């Protein structure tokens, strides 16, 4: 595999790497020892080239000087000289004009602000009315649900067990024993249990025998 152009020994997927050197020596490094006492030779320019370069440089310097002088003259012509009274009057007139413009802007902005605040107020008012309407509808719905629940409870209160009919309810429960030992098939038929319900076994009371405590003499 050939080497790349920016590094001498760069090979893909290799363990060894080498940093890329500077193309030119950085400015903050000192002069190399091999070039410490080297005296560069002065370039030899032909006389024709020298005269042409000198003429071009003189023309350039003349053009730049003339351009700067022209700019200074334009700036000086644009400057206006005012006396102190005229300057004060111009400042007062300028202040009045600026104040009038400012007042006009303030009035326009105040008008826009009033329109915006009116829209916001109307929007909040509509939102409050909608909220009140929703709350009233919610309360009305809750009232209807509560009335229906009360009516249902009143109808079911006939079957409630109270202190007056508790004895009859106990007798009915004892006489009508429900057998839960049955099952329902997919066709809706009930199948009674094979074994009858087992009666509860009464608890056996254990007699407590006296424990004799022997005393050792």
Backbone as CSV, one residue per row, in Angstrom:
resi,resn,N_x,N_y,N_z,CA_x,CA_y,CA_z,C_x,C_y,C_z
1,UNK,0.850,-1.195,0.000,0.000,0.000,0.000,0.884,1.242,0.000
2,UNK,0.595,2.182,-0.860,1.398,3.396,-0.936,1.095,4.346,0.196
3,UNK,2.040,5.213,0.438,1.864,6.193,1.509,1.037,7.353,1.008
4,UNK,0.390,8.043,1.950,-0.424,9.208,1.606,0.445,10.430,1.439
5,UNK,-0.185,11.542,0.970,0.586,12.741,0.673,0.886,13.594,1.873
6,UNK,0.097,13.447,2.962,0.298,14.338,4.100,1.104,13.702,5.218
7,UNK,1.477,12.461,5.109,2.298,11.839,6.151,3.168,10.777,5.501
8,UNK,4.397,10.689,5.959,5.348,9.802,5.313,5.070,8.338,5.623
9,UNK,4.765,8.059,6.891,4.636,6.660,7.303,3.232,6.354,7.784
10,UNK,2.226,6.991,7.209,0.855,6.742,7.645,0.304,5.499,6.941
11,UNK,-0.136,4.512,7.716,-0.737,3.295,7.191,-2.041,3.072,7.939
12,UNK,-3.146,2.876,7.248,-4.423,2.670,7.946,-4.367,1.458,8.860
13,UNK,-5.088,1.544,9.988,-5.186,0.445,10.954,-3.822,0.022,11.485
14,UNK,-2.929,0.992,11.647,-1.610,0.667,12.166,-1.483,1.206,13.580
15,UNK,-0.643,0.571,14.356,-0.423,0.995,15.738,0.470,2.220,15.772
16,UNK,1.453,2.277,14.908,2.401,3.383,14.908,1.805,4.566,14.158
17,UNK,1.844,5.731,14.773,1.359,6.966,14.142,2.444,8.026,14.239
18,UNK,2.394,8.955,13.334,3.375,10.030,13.298,2.644,11.343,13.062
19,UNK,2.998,12.381,13.841,2.339,13.676,13.717,2.781,14.371,12.432
20,UNK,1.895,15.174,11.881,2.199,15.928,10.671,3.040,17.143,11.045
21,UNK,4.127,17.376,10.355,5.010,18.497,10.640,4.444,19.763,10.038
22,UNK,4.932,20.905,10.577,4.530,22.204,10.045,5.047,22.377,8.627
23,UNK,4.236,22.984,7.775,4.698,23.297,6.429,5.781,24.364,6.463
24,UNK,5.630,25.339,7.373,6.663,26.356,7.586,6.957,26.436,9.072
25,UNK,8.112,26.927,9.407,8.491,27.038,10.814,7.623,28.093,11.486
26,UNK,7.076,27.807,12.692,6.268,28.819,13.388,7.073,30.060,13.700
27,UNK,6.402,31.201,13.798,7.088,32.478,13.987,7.695,32.603,15.372
28,UNK,7.145,31.850,16.348,7.658,31.996,17.724,8.932,31.183,17.985
29,UNK,9.356,30.341,17.034,10.577,29.579,17.230,11.782,30.424,16.820
30,UNK,12.909,30.254,17.507,14.104,31.059,17.165,14.747,30.579,15.866
31,UNK,15.744,31.315,15.463,16.478,30.969,14.244,17.251,29.665,14.446
32,UNK,17.227,28.853,13.411,17.943,27.583,13.500,19.446,27.819,13.630
33,UNK,20.125,26.876,14.291,21.565,27.025,14.488,22.316,26.976,13.161
34,UNK,21.807,26.213,12.229,22.500,26.129,10.939,22.368,27.415,10.129
35,UNK,21.399,28.287,10.486,21.199,29.531,9.752,21.438,30.754,10.635
36,UNK,22.145,30.549,11.747,22.338,31.645,12.694,23.183,32.767,12.077
37,UNK,24.269,32.438,11.440,25.209,33.430,10.912,25.185,33.486,9.384
38,UNK,24.095,33.018,8.780,24.018,33.059,7.326,23.602,34.459,6.884
39,UNK,24.293,35.021,5.924,24.003,36.350,5.376,23.385,36.162,4.003
40,UNK,22.107,36.484,3.820,21.488,36.254,2.507,22.030,37.230,1.462
41,UNK,22.093,36.796,0.263,22.579,37.634,-0.831,21.488,38.601,-1.265
42,UNK,21.889,39.800,-1.569,20.950,40.799,-2.049,20.516,40.452,-3.470
43,UNK,19.211,40.591,-3.730,18.773,40.252,-5.100,19.290,41.276,-6.106
44,UNK,19.688,40.809,-7.218,20.207,41.669,-8.286,19.063,41.951,-9.253
45,UNK,18.599,43.225,-9.307,17.493,43.619,-10.167,18.057,44.403,-11.340
46,UNK,17.661,44.113,-12.544,18.143,44.901,-13.694,17.698,46.346,-13.587
47,UNK,18.449,47.240,-14.227,18.154,48.674,-14.140,16.795,48.996,-14.755
48,UNK,16.420,48.344,-15.839,15.116,48.615,-16.438,13.964,48.261,-15.476
49,UNK,14.090,47.084,-14.811,13.046,46.687,-13.847,13.019,47.647,-12.660
50,UNK,14.184,48.054,-12.195,14.242,48.964,-11.047,13.556,50.280,-11.366
51,UNK,13.830,50.855,-12.538,13.212,52.122,-12.908,11.699,51.989,-13.065
52,UNK,11.261,50.854,-13.620,9.809,50.648,-13.791,9.109,50.514,-12.434
53,UNK,9.683,49.752,-11.500,9.093,49.612,-10.163,9.068,50.946,-9.426
54,UNK,10.148,51.733,-9.563,10.192,53.042,-8.916,9.127,53.967,-9.479
55,UNK,8.896,53.923,-10.818,7.878,54.772,-11.423,6.476,54.372,-10.948
56,UNK,6.233,53.082,-10.883,4.915,52.611,-10.418,4.663,52.995,-8.959
57,UNK,5.698,52.881,-8.130,5.544,53.235,-6.722,5.300,54.729,-6.547
58,UNK,6.019,55.561,-7.321,5.812,57.007,-7.245,4.387,57.392,-7.690
59,UNK,3.901,56.733,-8.752,2.533,57.010,-9.196,1.504,56.609,-8.123
60,UNK,1.732,55.471,-7.528,0.821,55.008,-6.480,0.798,55.974,-5.306
61,UNK,1.982,56.427,-4.883,2.059,57.360,-3.761,1.399,58.685,-4.112
62,UNK,1.558,59.156,-5.350,0.939,60.414,-5.775,-0.589,60.298,-5.774
63,UNK,-1.092,59.187,-6.308,-2.540,58.981,-6.353,-3.143,58.918,-4.943
64,UNK,-2.488,58.226,-4.040,-3.011,58.098,-2.670,-2.995,59.449,-1.972
65,UNK,-1.922,60.237,-2.152,-1.843,61.561,-1.531,-2.944,62.474,-2.063
66,UNK,-3.168,62.448,-3.382,-4.219,63.280,-3.971,-5.607,62.847,-3.486
67,UNK,-5.825,61.550,-3.381,-7.119,61.051,-2.922,-7.398,61.466,-1.488
68,UNK,-6.397,61.382,-0.621,-6.576,61.811,0.765,-6.868,63.304,0.848
69,UNK,-6.147,64.109,0.049,-6.392,65.548,0.055,-7.800,65.872,-0.447
70,UNK,-8.269,65.132,-1.463,-9.618,65.339,-1.974,-10.668,65.006,-0.915
71,UNK,-10.476,63.927,-0.175,-11.414,63.571,0.886,-11.437,64.625,1.992
72,UNK,-10.246,65.145,2.349,-10.208,66.189,3.383,-10.922,67.455,2.912
73,UNK,-10.812,67.783,1.653,-11.482,68.972,1.127,-13.005,68.788,1.143
74,UNK,-13.481,67.590,0.776,-14.931,67.335,0.806,-15.476,67.440,2.220
75,UNK,-14.772,66.876,3.167,-15.220,66.950,4.565,-15.227,68.389,5.048
76,UNK,-14.223,69.158,4.671,-14.163,70.551,5.097,-15.289,71.366,4.474
77,UNK,-15.660,71.085,3.218,-16.755,71.812,2.596,-18.099,71.468,3.224
78,UNK,-18.234,70.242,3.669,-19.512,69.824,4.273,-19.686,70.351,5.687
79,UNK,-18.638,70.774,6.305,-18.750,71.316,7.658,-19.414,72.684,7.608
80,UNK,-20.345,72.936,8.518,-21.050,74.230,8.629,-20.652,74.904,9.916
81,UNK,-20.326,76.170,9.776,-19.925,76.953,10.935,-21.131,77.763,11.416
82,UNK,-21.499,77.596,12.667,-22.626,78.317,13.273,-22.116,79.134,14.439
83,UNK,-22.772,80.243,14.651,-22.484,81.023,15.850,-23.190,80.389,17.041
84,UNK,-22.929,80.908,18.242,-23.517,80.326,19.443,-25.026,80.502,19.473
85,UNK,-25.534,81.686,19.073,-26.982,81.925,19.097,-27.703,81.038,18.083
86,UNK,-27.125,81.005,16.863,-27.743,80.159,15.840,-27.719,78.701,16.261
87,UNK,-26.627,78.282,16.905,-26.515,76.894,17.361,-27.559,76.590,18.424
88,UNK,-27.757,77.566,19.372,-28.768,77.369,20.407,-30.163,77.283,19.802
89,UNK,-30.460,78.184,18.829,-31.771,78.145,18.189,-31.984,76.832,17.441
90,UNK,-30.955,76.383,16.765,-31.100,75.131,16.032,-31.304,73.954,16.992
91,UNK,-30.647,73.992,18.146,-30.834,72.920,19.123,-32.253,72.939,19.683
92,UNK,-32.786,74.167,19.968,-34.150,74.252,20.474,-35.157,73.776,19.431
93,UNK,-34.976,74.218,18.182,-35.882,73.770,17.132,-35.785,72.257,16.923
94,UNK,-34.567,71.759,16.989,-34.391,70.313,16.838,-35.066,69.559,17.976
95,UNK,-34.938,70.096,19.204,-35.579,69.458,20.346,-37.101,69.479,20.214
96,UNK,-37.645,70.639,19.763,-39.094,70.725,19.596,-39.574,69.758,18.515
97,UNK,-38.836,69.690,17.420,-39.234,68.767,16.352,-39.171,67.319,16.819
98,UNK,-38.083,66.987,17.508,-37.949,65.616,18.019,-39.020,65.313,19.059
99,UNK,-39.336,66.329,19.915,-40.365,66.131,20.931,-41.726,65.908,20.287
100,UNK,-42.012,66.677,19.210,-43.284,66.494,18.513,-43.378,65.102,17.889
101,UNK,-42.284,64.665,17.274,-42.276,63.315,16.699,-42.445,62.258,17.779
102,UNK,-41.777,62.493,18.922,-41.881,61.537,20.028,-43.298,61.479,20.570
103,UNK,-43.940,62.657,20.701,-45.321,62.672,21.186,-46.255,61.953,20.212
104,UNK,-46.002,62.148,18.927,-46.826,61.460,17.929,-46.662,59.949,18.031
105,UNK,-45.418,59.509,18.189,-45.173,58.078,18.344,-45.825,57.541,19.612
106,UNK,-45.707,58.312,20.707,-46.315,57.869,21.962,-47.826,57.749,21.832
107,UNK,-48.461,58.715,21.159,-49.915,58.649,20.977,-50.310,57.437,20.136
108,UNK,-49.534,57.183,19.076,-49.833,56.018,18.232,-49.676,54.717,19.011
109,UNK,-48.583,54.638,19.787,-48.352,53.414,20.571,-49.414,53.267,21.654
110,UNK,-49.842,54.406,22.262,-50.891,54.339,23.281,-52.196,53.833,22.682
111,UNK,-52.516,54.287,21.468,-53.728,53.817,20.801,-53.656,52.313,20.527
112,UNK,-52.492,51.876,20.044,-52.320,50.439,19.784,-52.417,49.650,21.086
113,UNK,-51.830,50.202,22.167,-51.874,49.503,23.451,-53.299,49.407,23.982
114,UNK,-54.087,50.487,23.845,-55.469,50.451,24.307,-56.288,49.409,23.544
115,UNK,-56.060,49.337,22.229,-56.781,48.332,21.436,-56.387,46.917,21.874
116,UNK,-55.078,46.712,22.107,-54.623,45.396,22.522,-55.173,45.025,23.899
117,UNK,-55.164,45.987,24.847,-55.691,45.709,26.183,-57.186,45.438,26.139
118,UNK,-57.910,46.158,25.263,-59.349,45.912,25.142,-59.612,44.494,24.623
119,UNK,-58.813,44.062,23.635,-58.969,42.704,23.120,-58.649,41.666,24.195
120,UNK,-57.585,41.928,24.968,-57.221,40.981,26.035,-58.316,40.931,27.098
121,UNK,-58.873,42.098,27.439,-59.946,42.137,28.436,-61.174,41.389,27.949
122,UNK,-61.539,41.593,26.678,-62.698,40.894,26.122,-62.457,39.383,26.075
123,UNK,-61.229,38.996,25.738,-60.898,37.580,25.691,-60.975,36.955,27.083
124,UNK,-60.450,37.648,28.102,-60.525,37.128,29.477,-61.974,37.058,29.947
125,UNK,-62.793,38.057,29.576,-64.194,38.053,29.965,-64.923,36.861,29.354
126,UNK,-64.687,36.609,28.078,-65.318,35.463,27.425,-64.859,34.148,28.055
127,UNK,-63.563,34.068,28.375,-63.053,32.846,29.011,-63.688,32.643,30.378
128,UNK,-63.860,33.724,31.146,-64.499,33.613,32.463,-65.963,33.185,32.331
129,UNK,-66.678,33.753,31.349,-68.076,33.360,31.149,-68.180,31.894,30.741
130,UNK,-67.282,31.441,29.870,-67.293,30.034,29.488,-66.986,29.130,30.677
131,UNK,-66.049,29.552,31.524,-65.726,28.759,32.714,-66.914,28.689,33.663
132,UNK,-67.601,29.821,33.873,-68.770,29.834,34.758,-69.874,28.946,34.195
133,UNK,-70.071,29.008,32.858,-71.083,28.171,32.230,-70.754,26.687,32.377
134,UNK,-69.475,26.332,32.197,-69.078,24.937,32.367,-69.276,24.476,33.801
135,UNK,-68.962,25.347,34.765,-69.149,24.982,36.162,-70.629,24.782,36.488
136,UNK,-71.482,25.665,35.942,-72.921,25.505,36.190,-73.438,24.206,35.583
137,UNK,-73.002,23.903,34.357,-73.416,22.651,33.746,-72.911,21.443,34.539
138,UNK,-71.693,21.535,35.033,-71.139,20.448,35.829,-71.920,20.260,37.120
139,UNK,-72.241,21.375,37.804,-73.016,21.287,39.041,-74.416,20.732,38.774
140,UNK,-75.026,21.156,37.645,-76.354,20.637,37.303,-76.311,19.138,37.038
141,UNK,-75.256,18.706,36.333,-75.109,17.281,36.082,-74.891,16.506,37.375
142,UNK,-74.052,17.034,38.266,-73.837,16.374,39.557,-75.120,16.324,40.376
143,UNK,-75.918,17.396,40.304,-77.184,17.418,41.047,-78.131,16.337,40.527
144,UNK,-78.202,16.194,39.192,-79.063,15.151,38.620,-78.584,13.763,39.034
145,UNK,-77.264,13.536,38.980,-76.727,12.231,39.375,-77.000,11.952,40.854
146,UNK,-76.865,12.964,41.695,-77.136,12.763,43.123,-78.604,12.458,43.374
147,UNK,-79.498,13.159,42.653,-80.931,12.882,42.821,-81.263,11.453,42.405
148,UNK,-80.676,11.000,41.264,-80.915,9.626,40.841,-80.353,8.634,41.847
149,UNK,-79.175,8.932,42.405,-78.585,8.034,43.406,-79.439,7.972,44.668
150,UNK,-79.998,9.128,45.079,-80.856,9.155,46.261,-82.123,8.350,46.027
151,UNK,-82.721,8.501,44.826,-83.928,7.728,44.511,-83.626,6.233,44.525
152,UNK,-82.480,5.847,43.981,-82.107,4.444,43.961,-81.908,3.906,45.373
153,UNK,-81.269,4.720,46.220,-81.035,4.289,47.600,-82.358,4.172,48.362
154,UNK,-83.284,5.085,48.071,-84.600,5.013,48.726,-85.351,3.743,48.328
155,UNK,-85.233,3.360,47.036,-85.871,2.125,46.610,-85.223,0.908,47.261
156,UNK,-83.888,0.933,47.396,-83.186,-0.201,47.986,-83.275,-0.219,49.508
157,UNK,-83.707,0.891,50.103,-83.768,0.945,51.570,-84.810,0.006,52.143
158,UNK,-85.746,-0.474,51.301,-86.762,-1.418,51.792,-86.120,-2.728,52.204
159,UNK,-85.042,-3.107,51.509,-84.369,-4.388,51.796,-83.269,-4.261,52.845
160,UNK,-83.072,-3.096,53.402,-82.012,-2.928,54.399,-82.384,-3.645,55.687
161,UNK,-81.389,-4.112,56.390,-81.600,-4.762,57.692,-81.477,-3.703,58.772
162,UNK,-82.547,-3.535,59.531,-82.578,-2.543,60.601,-82.744,-3.241,61.949
163,UNK,-82.811,-2.435,62.976,-82.971,-3.012,64.325,-84.332,-3.671,64.501
164,UNK,-85.335,-3.263,63.707,-86.669,-3.836,63.853,-86.791,-5.191,63.168
165,UNK,-86.152,-5.364,62.011,-86.302,-6.612,61.263,-85.063,-7.480,61.284
166,UNK,-84.170,-7.290,62.201,-82.950,-8.104,62.228,-83.227,-9.541,62.622
167,UNK,-84.210,-9.741,63.523,-84.536,-11.126,63.928,-85.121,-11.910,62.765
168,UNK,-86.024,-11.281,61.994,-86.612,-11.966,60.842,-85.562,-12.260,59.787
169,UNK,-84.589,-11.353,59.598,-83.533,-11.584,58.620,-82.654,-12.751,59.035
170,UNK,-82.381,-12.861,60.334,-81.562,-13.989,60.816,-82.296,-15.300,60.625
171,UNK,-83.618,-15.330,60.961,-84.406,-16.541,60.776,-84.452,-16.947,59.306
172,UNK,-84.597,-15.983,58.394,-84.643,-16.285,56.968,-83.316,-16.858,56.494
173,UNK,-82.229,-16.319,56.957,-80.920,-16.844,56.571,-80.702,-18.259,57.084
174,UNK,-81.192,-18.549,58.267,-81.014,-19.890,58.830,-81.894,-20.920,58.139
175,UNK,-83.099,-20.494,57.740,-84.014,-21.447,57.080,-83.648,-21.657,55.615
176,UNK,-83.260,-20.636,54.914,-82.914,-20.743,53.500,-81.392,-20.832,53.352
177,UNK,-80.882,-22.039,53.437,-79.447,-22.259,53.299,-79.109,-22.338,51.799
178,UNK,-78.162,-21.594,51.345,-77.764,-21.547,49.942,-76.590,-22.486,49.739
179,UNK,-76.705,-23.347,48.762,-75.638,-24.279,48.423,-74.846,-23.679,47.254
180,UNK,-73.597,-23.352,47.497,-72.739,-22.766,46.459,-71.930,-23.822,45.719
181,UNK,-72.200,-25.092,46.016,-71.446,-26.180,45.380,-72.115,-26.545,44.057
182,UNK,-72.087,-25.657,43.078,-72.638,-25.886,41.759,-71.855,-25.060,40.742
183,UNK,-72.039,-25.416,39.460,-71.265,-24.775,38.394,-72.177,-24.498,37.206
184,UNK,-71.743,-23.566,36.353,-72.479,-23.151,35.169,-71.661,-23.504,33.941
185,UNK,-72.281,-24.242,33.003,-71.578,-24.624,31.786,-71.747,-23.561,30.713
186,UNK,-71.183,-23.829,29.540,-71.222,-22.857,28.456,-72.620,-22.660,27.903
187,UNK,-73.505,-23.640,28.058,-74.870,-23.522,27.548,-75.817,-22.854,28.530
188,UNK,-75.345,-22.502,29.700,-76.183,-21.819,30.677,-76.920,-22.739,31.623
189,UNK,-76.519,-24.014,31.717,-77.178,-24.971,32.613,-76.419,-25.056,33.927
190,UNK,-77.161,-25.108,35.014,-76.567,-25.245,36.335,-76.423,-26.732,36.666
191,UNK,-75.323,-27.067,37.265,-75.050,-28.433,37.706,-74.797,-28.398,39.203
192,UNK,-75.693,-29.087,39.914,-75.561,-29.108,41.367,-74.359,-29.934,41.770
193,UNK,-73.870,-29.677,42.965,-72.695,-30.388,43.441,-72.992,-31.818,43.793
194,UNK,-71.965,-32.659,43.770,-72.125,-34.074,44.074,-72.280,-34.304,45.561
195,UNK,-71.588,-33.517,46.330,-71.616,-33.721,47.762,-72.419,-32.611,48.404
196,UNK,-73.152,-32.919,49.422,-73.922,-31.869,50.125,-72.982,-30.951,50.901
197,UNK,-73.449,-29.780,51.210,-72.584,-28.872,51.989,-72.248,-29.446,53.333
198,UNK,-71.005,-29.280,53.708,-70.518,-29.826,54.971,-70.881,-28.858,56.080
199,UNK,-71.531,-29.411,57.076,-71.897,-28.566,58.213,-70.667,-28.249,59.032
200,UNK,-70.624,-27.058,59.534,-69.427,-26.714,60.334,-69.335,-27.556,61.585
201,UNK,-68.106,-27.964,61.916,-67.860,-28.792,63.097,-67.791,-27.876,64.307
202,UNK,-68.612,-28.147,65.297,-68.554,-27.283,66.495,-67.225,-27.433,67.196
203,UNK,-66.703,-26.370,67.704,-65.402,-26.458,68.389,-65.505,-27.276,69.666
204,UNK,-64.476,-28.050,69.888,-64.398,-28.901,71.082,-63.761,-28.108,72.197
205,UNK,-64.509,-27.990,73.276,-63.981,-27.246,74.412,-63.084,-28.155,75.232
206,UNK,-61.879,-27.741,75.454,-60.937,-28.515,76.248,-61.068,-28.136,77.717
207,UNK,-61.181,-29.186,78.518,-61.270,-28.947,79.961,-59.878,-28.659,80.506
208,UNK,-59.818,-27.639,81.305,-58.531,-27.262,81.884,-58.329,-28.066,83.160
209,UNK,-57.284,-28.847,83.154,-56.977,-29.664,84.311,-56.100,-28.908,85.286
210,UNK,-56.347,-29.060,86.553,-55.507,-28.366,87.533,-54.115,-28.972,87.545
211,UNK,-53.187,-28.124,87.612,-51.791,-28.534,87.619,-51.309,-28.551,89.068
212,UNK,-50.824,-29.683,89.444,-50.342,-29.820,90.814,-48.909,-29.312,90.892
213,UNK,-48.688,-28.486,91.762,-47.360,-27.916,91.967,-46.732,-28.617,93.155
214,UNK,-45.681,-29.288,92.856,-44.977,-30.014,93.915,-43.968,-29.075,94.565
215,UNK,-44.020,-29.159,95.783,-43.080,-28.388,96.564,-42.044,-29.304,97.168
216,UNK,-40.860,-28.918,96.971,-39.764,-29.699,97.553,-39.417,-29.120,98.901
217,UNK,-39.351,-30.025,99.818,-38.959,-29.602,101.142,-37.458,-29.396,101.196
